[in-house]
Amino acid sequence: MTLTRRDVENIAHLARLQVTEEELPVYVDSLSRILEFVEQLGSSETDAVQPMAHPLEEQVQRLRPDEVTEADRRELYQRNAPVVEAGLYLVPKVIE
Amino acid sequence: MAELARGMRSREYSSEEVTRHFLERIESGNGRLNAFVTVTADRALQDARRADADIAAGRGGALTGVPVAHKDIFCTSGILTTCSSRMLSNFVAPYDATVVERLAAAGTVLLGKTNMDEFAMGSSNETSFYGPVRNPWDEARVPGGSSGGSAAAVAARLAPLATGTDTGGSIRQPAALTGLTGMKPTYGRVSRYGMVAFASSLDQAGVLAQTAEDAALVLEVMSGFDPRDSTSVDARVPAYSRELDAPVKGLKVGIIREFLGEGLEARTRDAVESALDAYRSLGAELVEVSLPALPLSVPTYYVVAPAECSSNLSRYDGVRFGHRCEDPKDLLDLYTRSRGEGFGAEVKRRIMTGTYVLSAGYYDAYYLKAQKVRSLINADFRQAFAQVDVLMGPTTPTPAFGIGEKVDDPVTMYLNDIYTIGANLAGLPAVSVPCGLVDGLPVGLQIIGPHFAESRLLAAAHAYQRETDWHRRAPQGWA
């Protein structure tokens, strides 16, 4: 699978990643090589095979009671935030 | 480490003295190796004094007062937790990972946080935002990755033990390349709570130590059910350190045919074969087994792991924590520039690979296909373990390679993990044990077991370490 510049620009947009002009050809090349490499998966016969969902097949996802278990630690958590005001996370204006 | 702890309990020396010794070694050696991102000297001495008080009061356990280094992927409350990424270069964790909490409760002393491949994505520790870690056996070579800082620190005796995480070989491969015993337990055995996520169905925490005995002592503390991790397994944890003397005589060992073929460097193969001979002499019964789907484990991994990574790393958006770009002009610009600046090249490559294989029109061809092949690999292991107790083979195809040697070709780099990835895909426990030197560089024997067979693996490793001294060798200048 050989990707084009357009493909990589599109993937980068979907992933919300800025990729510079200089980086773009590098990713076109390396992502194409990775996809080419993983194409050997096609050589295995898997029509009757179930996809694996969990490494431990017998393991069942646990349920827990729908109860509040966490204390309110907003102030502590917001110490890592780039910009907060009045307990709110600030982002550029979304709605004019 | 086990002797160190005994010495403290018998009051030959204090934890404070031991801790100062390691802090001095870090101080003088870390400039060369770049193994630590953060050194927590004050905290270490505080922990040590508390441990000494506990020992004096007769409350000392097997790990009381023992210094430990944590891979910088584990959240440590009030301490920088960077994952070796610019994205988290300003992140002070607001809580402790369960692994950190359990080891602290056992009385260990926190020396600091170790360098790693960015977000654990790499096999050479060259993708770190903080620069490559050097292998103490040869400073022009890589220590392996992604737990490269933990490996270099323990190998160079800057720490008696260190934690690591293993998504595709990130404990076992660096352990092999630095002459250590490194174990990845069964998926679900150790809590992932507070461990920065890369690929959640594969990530598992473990330990890098000098001996199987040390690894056993640490793992029995780290392991166990944690309701805060939804895939944590609620099952009793055996006292691994008390089961180390289980005899190897009669152990059925499967030699994986697919692991001894093309691609394995000749003298690494010789070292592994000598180790297999040692097991034969100990009375183990060796048989060749074939796992035909196993050669597909690397391509399977490089679909599944990037897919999970692209999903997990979508949380870094420049809004709630982590790097944020200057003067974003709108929300899209905030996301794309913060992520573009915050992540390094390999992380971006994996996010984009994952985004592509999960995107509409390609999901079935790549992701679903890979999860089906994963089932085949899992079935191969299951079938093998119906015939044998453990599987053995090399941990890596070659000894440590040079810094810069493989950075330009991601596919060549990915093939370093060819022998380790299978255990992650099937959720199996596996250990790497030092088994020789090739041109003065360590290589490892890998032992893989069925789910929850950690005791069996550690006992097999311990039996080998009683017969050999590879695990006692220290790199020149660091003994």
Interface residues (C-beta under 8 A of the other chain):
Chain A: V8 I11 A12 H13 L14 A15 R16 L17 Q18 V19 T20 E23 V26 Y27 S30 L31 R33 I34 L35 F37 V38 E39 Q40 L41 G42 S43 S44 T46 V49 Q50 P51 M52 A53 H54 P55 L56 Q59 Q61 R62 R64 R73 L76 Y77 R79 N80 A81 P82 V83 Y89 V91 P92 K93 V94
Chain B: N90 F91 V92 P94 T186 Y187 G188 S201 P227 S230 T231 V233 D234 A293 L296 V298 P299 T300 Y302 V303 S310 S314 D317 G318 V319 R320 F321 G322 R324 P328 K329 D330 L331 L332 D333 L334 Y335 T336 R337 R339 G340 E341 F343 A345 K348 R349 I351 M352 T353 T355 Y356 V357 S359 Y366 L368 K369 A370 Q371 K372 V373 R374 S375 L376 N378 D409 P410 V411 Y414 L425 A426 G427 L428 H451
